[in-house]
Amino acid sequence: MLKLLPQSFPVFSLGLSQGQAKDPPLADNALNDTSKKTDKFQALEQKLKLAEQQRLIQKLKRIDKEVRAHEQAHMIAGGRYVRGAANYKYVRGPDGNYYAVAGEVKIDTSPVPGDPEATLEKARTIKRAALAPANPSAQDRMVAAQADRLAMKALEEIQKKEMQKILATYAKNAKDKESSDTVKNLELNIII
């Protein structure tokens, strides 16, 4: 179906010969203008894309630095209880480099068998290691809470040992006093 064009719409004569279409005279100028605008738009788009990539690279560098400092703080504070090197998760940046975006440090949280004093000291070290970074994560806080529980158990064992020592000393003193009272009674009986 054909549609009639309004009178104000410019109409061009297409002068076709041997099956070839000829562009209207204004079309060349319009294409050149469009081409220039497209080139400028593409150049601007490219600049924006490069600027966005640079912002992303700077952000990845900052995150990488923070992640490495965070894990390093755990390792330094954890000392001999740290098990191995830090493990990192990486992403590839638009520049092709890899950046650390997450990390972890493994730490031994088991009690020291038969030595509650050493366990207490270990628990304190674990807590310091967990909370060492400037911004501890939720996982870091969980490890610190686990260290607190380990410390409480160690303190209970220490108190239990102390109480046993006190009771043993009391029993020994009571036995000695009983023996002493028996000797005094014998001395009194001999004197009388």
C-alpha positions as CSV (number, residue, x, y, z in Angstrom):
1,M,0.0,0.0,0.0
2,L,1.3,3.4,-0.9
3,K,1.2,6.3,1.5
4,L,1.0,9.9,0.3
5,L,3.6,12.3,1.6
6,P,2.5,15.6,3.0
7,Q,3.1,18.6,0.7
8,S,5.8,20.1,3.0
9,F,8.0,16.9,2.7
10,P,10.8,17.4,0.1
11,V,10.4,15.1,-2.9
12,F,13.5,14.2,-5.0
13,S,13.6,13.0,-8.5
14,L,15.5,9.7,-8.6
15,G,16.4,9.6,-12.3
16,L,17.0,5.8,-12.4
17,S,18.9,4.3,-15.3
18,Q,19.7,0.7,-16.0
19,G,18.6,-0.5,-12.6
20,Q,20.9,1.7,-10.5
21,A,19.6,4.2,-8.0
22,K,21.1,7.6,-7.7
23,D,21.3,9.3,-4.3
24,P,19.5,12.6,-3.9
25,P,21.8,15.6,-3.9
26,L,21.4,16.4,-0.2
27,A,22.0,12.8,0.8
28,D,25.8,13.1,0.3
29,N,26.0,16.0,2.6
30,A,23.8,14.3,5.2
31,L,25.9,11.2,5.1
32,N,29.1,13.2,5.5
33,D,27.6,15.1,8.5
34,T,26.3,11.9,10.0
35,S,29.7,10.2,9.4
36,K,31.5,13.2,11.1
37,K,29.0,13.1,14.0
38,T,29.5,9.3,14.3
39,D,33.3,9.6,14.3
40,K,33.1,12.3,17.0
41,F,30.6,10.2,19.0
42,Q,32.8,7.1,18.7
43,A,35.9,9.1,19.8
44,L,33.9,10.5,22.8
45,E,32.6,7.0,23.6
46,Q,36.2,5.6,23.4
47,K,37.4,8.4,25.8
48,L,34.6,7.6,28.2
49,K,35.4,3.9,28.0
50,L,39.1,4.5,28.6
51,A,38.3,6.8,31.6
52,E,36.0,4.2,33.1
53,Q,38.6,1.5,32.6
54,Q,41.2,3.7,34.4
55,R,38.8,4.3,37.3
56,L,38.2,0.5,37.5
57,I,41.9,-0.2,37.4
58,Q,42.5,2.4,40.2
59,K,39.7,0.8,42.3
60,L,41.1,-2.7,41.8
61,K,44.6,-1.5,42.8
62,R,43.1,0.1,46.0
63,I,41.2,-3.1,46.8
64,D,44.3,-5.3,46.1
65,K,46.4,-3.2,48.5
66,E,43.7,-3.3,51.2
67,V,43.2,-7.0,50.9
68,R,46.9,-7.7,51.1
69,A,47.4,-5.4,54.1
70,H,44.4,-7.0,55.8
71,E,45.8,-10.6,55.4
72,Q,49.3,-9.4,56.3
73,A,48.0,-8.0,59.6
74,H,46.5,-11.5,60.4
75,M,49.8,-13.2,59.6
76,I,51.9,-10.9,61.7
77,A,49.7,-11.0,64.7
78,G,49.0,-14.8,64.4
79,G,52.7,-15.7,64.5
80,R,53.4,-19.3,65.0
81,Y,49.8,-20.3,64.9
82,V,49.3,-19.2,61.2
83,R,49.2,-22.2,58.9
84,G,50.9,-21.4,55.6
85,A,50.7,-18.3,53.4
86,A,47.7,-16.2,52.7
87,N,45.4,-17.4,50.0
88,Y,43.9,-14.8,47.6
89,K,41.0,-14.6,45.2
90,Y,41.8,-12.7,42.0
91,V,40.0,-10.9,39.3
92,R,41.4,-9.8,35.9
93,G,41.4,-6.1,35.3
94,P,40.8,-4.4,31.9
95,D,44.6,-4.0,31.7
96,G,45.1,-7.8,31.8
97,N,46.6,-7.8,35.3
98,Y,45.2,-9.8,38.2
99,Y,44.1,-8.1,41.4
100,A,43.4,-9.6,44.8
101,V,39.8,-8.9,45.8
102,A,39.5,-11.3,48.8
103,G,41.8,-13.4,51.0
104,E,42.2,-15.7,53.9
105,V,44.8,-16.8,56.4
106,K,44.5,-20.2,58.1
107,I,45.2,-20.2,61.8
108,D,45.3,-23.1,64.3
109,T,42.5,-22.7,66.9
110,S,42.9,-26.0,68.7
111,P,43.7,-26.1,72.4
112,V,47.2,-27.1,73.6
113,P,46.7,-30.6,75.0
114,G,47.3,-30.8,78.8
115,D,48.4,-27.2,79.1
116,P,45.6,-24.7,79.9
117,E,48.0,-21.8,80.5
118,A,49.5,-22.3,77.0
119,T,46.0,-22.6,75.6
120,L,45.0,-19.4,77.2
121,E,48.0,-17.6,75.7
122,K,47.3,-19.1,72.3
123,A,43.6,-18.0,72.5
124,R,44.7,-14.5,73.2
125,T,47.1,-14.5,70.3
126,I,44.3,-15.9,68.0
127,K,42.0,-13.1,69.1
128,R,44.6,-10.5,68.4
129,A,45.3,-12.0,65.0
130,A,41.6,-12.1,64.1
131,L,41.1,-8.4,65.1
132,A,44.4,-7.1,63.8
133,P,43.2,-5.6,60.5
134,A,41.8,-2.1,60.6
135,N,38.4,-3.4,59.4
136,P,37.8,-6.9,60.7
137,S,35.4,-8.9,58.6
138,A,32.4,-10.9,59.9
139,Q,34.5,-14.0,59.6
140,D,37.3,-12.3,61.6
141,R,34.8,-11.5,64.4
142,M,33.7,-15.1,64.4
143,V,37.2,-16.3,64.8
144,A,37.7,-13.8,67.7
145,A,34.6,-15.2,69.4
146,Q,35.9,-18.7,68.9
147,A,39.1,-17.6,70.6
148,D,37.1,-16.1,73.5
149,R,35.4,-19.5,74.0
150,L,38.8,-21.3,73.9
151,A,40.1,-18.8,76.5
152,M,37.1,-19.4,78.8
153,K,37.6,-23.1,78.7
154,A,41.3,-22.7,79.4
155,L,40.5,-20.4,82.3
156,E,38.0,-22.9,83.7
157,E,40.7,-25.6,83.5
158,I,43.3,-23.3,85.2
159,Q,40.8,-22.5,88.0
160,K,40.0,-26.2,88.4
161,K,43.7,-27.0,88.7
162,E,44.2,-24.1,91.2
163,M,41.2,-25.4,93.3
164,Q,42.7,-28.9,93.3
165,K,46.0,-27.5,94.5
166,I,44.3,-25.5,97.3
167,L,42.2,-28.6,98.3
168,A,45.3,-30.8,98.3
169,T,47.2,-28.2,100.4
170,Y,44.3,-27.9,102.8
171,A,44.0,-31.7,103.1
172,K,47.8,-32.0,103.7
173,N,47.6,-29.2,106.3
174,A,44.6,-30.8,107.9
175,K,46.4,-34.1,108.0
176,D,49.5,-32.5,109.4
177,K,47.4,-30.6,112.0
178,E,45.8,-33.9,112.9
179,S,49.2,-35.5,113.3
180,S,50.4,-32.5,115.3
181,D,47.3,-32.6,117.5
182,T,48.0,-36.3,118.1
183,V,51.6,-35.6,119.0
184,K,50.5,-32.8,121.4
185,N,48.0,-35.1,123.0
186,L,50.7,-37.7,123.4
187,E,53.0,-35.1,125.0
188,L,50.2,-34.0,127.3
189,N,49.6,-37.6,128.3
190,I,53.3,-38.2,129.0
191,I,53.6,-35.1,131.1
192,I,50.6,-36.0,133.2
